[in-house]
Amino acid sequence: MSGWTLPNLLSIISAAGVLVALVSNLRSLREKDQHKAERLTEMRSDIKYIREKVDKSDVLIADIRQQLGDVKDRVTRLEESVKSAHHRLDTLESLEIE
């Protein structure tokens, strides 16, 4: 038992403590990396979902713009028609007055 002196035991205990701390830190780092990977996967999924919604919104906006252009054309034709009808009515009224 001459090799098991107090300084030797303290050295062995210190080395064991360092090993336990290293293993614990490695496990903690691995868990943090796994958590980061999970968060990145979730963020990628969220970004994909947002992109899909933006793409759908872009299509809807393009459709709305087309419809708005069509409505503008119809309103312009309607205004022209009303103006023409107004002109004809004015002509008829002036004929009735004479």
C-alpha positions in Angstrom: 0.0 0.0 0.0 3.0 2.2 -0.3 1.8 3.6 -3.7 -1.5 4.9 -2.2 -0.2 7.9 -0.4 -2.4 10.9 0.2 -0.8 13.0 -2.6 -1.3 10.1 -5.0 -4.9 9.7 -4.0 -5.5 13.4 -4.4 -3.9 13.4 -7.8 -6.1 10.5 -8.9 -9.2 12.2 -7.5 -8.3 15.4 -9.2 -7.8 13.6 -12.5 -11.1 11.8 -12.1 -12.8 15.1 -11.4 -11.3 16.6 -14.5 -12.5 13.6 -16.5 -16.0 13.9 -15.1 -16.1 17.7 -15.9 -14.9 17.0 -19.4 -17.5 14.3 -20.0 -20.2 16.6 -18.5 -19.1 19.5 -20.7 -19.1 17.4 -23.8 -22.6 16.1 -23.1 -23.8 19.6 -22.5 -22.2 20.8 -25.8 -23.8 17.9 -27.6 -27.2 18.7 -26.1 -26.7 22.4 -27.1 -25.8 21.4 -30.6 -28.8 19.2 -30.9 -31.0 22.0 -29.6 -29.5 24.4 -32.1 -30.1 21.8 -34.9 -33.7 21.4 -33.8 -34.2 25.2 -33.8 -32.6 25.6 -37.2 -34.8 22.8 -38.6 -37.9 24.6 -37.2 -36.7 27.9 -38.6 -36.2 26.4 -42.0 -39.7 25.0 -41.9 -41.1 28.4 -40.8 -39.2 30.1 -43.6 -40.5 27.6 -46.2 -44.0 28.2 -44.9 -43.6 31.9 -45.2 -42.1 31.6 -48.7 -45.1 29.6 -49.8 -47.5 32.2 -48.3 -45.6 35.0 -50.0 -45.7 33.2 -53.3 -49.4 32.7 -53.0 -49.9 36.3 -52.1 -47.8 37.4 -55.1 -50.1 35.3 -57.4 -53.2 36.8 -55.7 -51.9 40.3 -56.0 -51.1 39.8 -59.7 -54.7 38.5 -60.2 -56.1 41.5 -58.3 -54.1 43.8 -60.5 -55.4 42.2 -63.6 -58.9 42.4 -62.3 -58.4 46.1 -61.4 -57.1 46.8 -64.9 -60.2 45.1 -66.3 -62.4 47.1 -64.1 -60.7 50.3 -65.1 -61.2 49.5 -68.7 -64.9 48.8 -68.1 -65.3 52.0 -66.1 -63.7 54.0 -69.0 -66.0 52.4 -71.5 -69.0 53.1 -69.2 -68.0 56.7 -68.8 -67.7 57.0 -72.6 -71.1 55.4 -73.1 -72.7 57.7 -70.4 -71.1 60.7 -72.0 -72.4 59.7 -75.4 -75.9 59.1 -74.0 -75.8 62.4 -72.3 -74.8 64.1 -75.5 -77.7 62.3 -77.3 -80.1 63.4 -74.5 -78.9 67.0 -74.8 -79.5 66.9 -78.5 -83.0 65.5 -78.1 -83.8 68.1 -75.4 -82.5 70.9 -77.7 -84.7 69.6 -80.5 -87.8 69.5 -78.2 -87.2 73.1 -77.1 -87.1 74.4 -80.7 
